Amino acid sequence: MWGLRGRLLISFAMLTVFTAVAVAGIGYVRARDGIVQRAQDSAAIEMTAQLKLLYPLPGGPRSEADLATILDKLNGRHVTVLVTDGSRTAGTLPQSLISPELRAKVQSGRVAWQRVSCGKTTCLVLGSQLRVATGSQSQPTQPSGIEVYEVRGLGSEVEAVDQLAREAWLAGGVALVVATVLAVLAARSVLQPVQQLQRAARRLGDGDLGTRITVHGSDELAAVAKTFNSTAESLQQHVGELRRMEADARRFVADVSHELRTPLAAMTAVTDMLDAEAARLPDAAEQAVRLVSRETHNLTRLVNDLIEVTRFDSGTASLELDDVDVAEAVRATLRARGFSVTTELPDGVRARIDPRRLDVIVANLVGNALRHGTPPVTVTLSGDAAGVTLAVADTGPGLDKEVLPHVFDRFYKADTARTRSEGSGLGLAIAWENARLHNGKLTAANRPEGGALFTLWLPRGARP
């Protein structure tokens, strides 16, 4: 789904985001705790210093006026103070901000504090218990029962913490942008050789065996490029050798076929003469003459097929186009060969094709159906604006699934036990090549009701 470039960018981005969040988060938490802790310590120290200025308090019962006097001495420091002895209070600090846990700590004689929510901001509530003088040397002071609470706003500290958060987000964003840029550069440096390798492999697959990659550096990608170049070099050498051997083989077949035509022509003439006189010969001689005549004609057909195949392989096969009534041309082929088939050949279906090559295609398809199929064999012609379609069908057992992909291969035999047959084994291959030469198609299939179906499609206006 994702390309290599996208995966690299996403990996860099995720790593950067994770690192930025981890570093900024840890720094933010530690800085926030440090700021808040310093604020708390500073407030506790200041409160303790202010309370020490009140010492020593005289002993004896306290009145509301005494609580008000203590409150007046503690006010004026931008804090809200509450003084209470449990039953009486002085000050405007709401007692709802004083939690039972905080009060319990204060009553135990400690200086305690707690952060609470004050609307949209955070406040710090501190508490301590005043002590009174006893006049005793062993215990000069003792708890007075008077509790002092004050609340301080943490607005500046909260603002500092928020500023830290914004800076952390900003640092993460900058880090993400930098990482993206670095990822693009890294992806480019990595992907350029990979893309070059991909293009070179595509050209090599398309047949350009001279494709090579320029090697830069000595890293792993350079090693891959060197391996590709050495592989391409070896492939080019092997393919060149195979092409040379194939050309030699084709030339040998063409030369042998041409050399055989002259003696075969003479042998055919002689065997035709003998065949004409075979009826007058004794039975054994007659059978020998007819066998020689049949095999000579088979050999002549094989040589002619081989010559035709070499023309296709060498690219010298060409079309002699003519405006043809396809139905009439098919009927002529069937009459010339003596084929007895069922036809559906409507007149008026015309196309610009090579009539000789159409004759070869029809003769091979119908002959193959009569030899290997079961009568009746049906030849059907149809046409449209693009081209003409000729279908040859039989009612035999059809073609095996293993045979269908190879039915147009040269010298392919469906029955491997059949070492030789009446045909050359090249008929369907030549028919396929002739269809391709017209820019047409020849396909083989099995009919649902049984039997093989060969379908030829030729364009109405073939080009040489």
Secondary structure, DSSP 8 states (H G I E B T S, - for coil): ---HHHHHHHHHHHHHHHHHHHHHHHHHHHHHHHHHHHHHHHHHHHHHHHHHTT-SB--S---HHHHHHHHHHH-SSS-EEEEE-SS-EEES--GGGS-HHHHHHHHTT--EEEEEEETTEEEEEEEEEEEEE---SS--EEEEEEEEEEEEE-HHHHHHHHHHHHHHHHHHHHHHHHHHHHHHHHHHHHHHHHHHHHHHHHHHHTT-TT------SSSHHHHHHHHHHHHHHHHHHHHHHHHHHHHHHHHHHHHHHHHHHHHHHHHHHHHHHHHHTGGGS-HHHHHHHHHHHHHHHHHHHHHHHHHHHHHHHHT------EEEEHHHHHHHHHHHHT---EEE--TT-EEEE-HHHHHHHHHHHHHHHHHHS-S--EEEEEE-SSEEEEEEE--SS---TTTGGGTTSTT--S-TT----SS-S-HHHHHHHHHHHTT-EEEEEE-TTSSEEEEEEEETB---
